[in-house]
Amino acid sequence: MSIGDGCFVNAGCWFEGAGRIDIGRNVFLGPQVMIITSVHEIDQGGQVARMPVASEVRIGDRCWLGARAMILPGVTVGEGTIIGAGAVVNKDCEPGAVYAGVPARRVR
């Protein structure tokens, strides 16, 4: 895990350690933000794998993640992006945008 200079991590944040997490500089994480780095894959027969598969998560410089936002495995949040409170981010986010909702979608 890497956290850049000038970041603020609020109370109750949770970082899963299965895959790498890179957090840029001057990033603000609201209360109880979760960054998840692994999944249990499901095969064609519907069986859930016992062993998780890890993926990297990247948060760009100057991002702001609202309270209880959840970033899922393999996601990159572009520089200067805002993630609304309670959003579930399952896809990459463009730089300088605002995302909200479940699943998160670009709102600005």
JOWO-V471828 format. One record per backbone hydrogen bond with DSSP energy under -1.0 kcal/mol. CO is the residue of the C=O (numbers start at 1). NH is the residue of the N-H. If there is no record, write none. Layout:
CO,NH ; CO,NH
//
This chain:
2,23 ; 5,26 ; 8,29 ; 10,13 ; 11,32 ; 14,35 ; 20,57 ; 21,2 ; 22,59 ; 23,4 ; 24,4 ; 25,62 ; 27,8 ; 28,65 ; 29,10 ; 30,33 ; 31,68 ; 33,14 ; 34,71 ; 35,16 ; 37,55 ; 39,53 ; 41,49 ; 43,46 ; 47,43 ; 53,39 ; 57,22 ; 58,77 ; 59,24 ; 61,80 ; 63,28 ; 64,83 ; 65,30 ; 66,69 ; 67,86 ; 69,34 ; 70,89 ; 71,36 ; 72,75 ; 75,58 ; 76,93 ; 77,60 ; 78,81 ; 79,96 ; 81,64 ; 82,99 ; 83,66 ; 84,87 ; 87,70 ; 88,104 ; 89,72 ; 93,78 ; 97,82 ; 98,107 ; 98,108 ; 99,84 ; 100,105 ; 101,88 ; 105,100
//
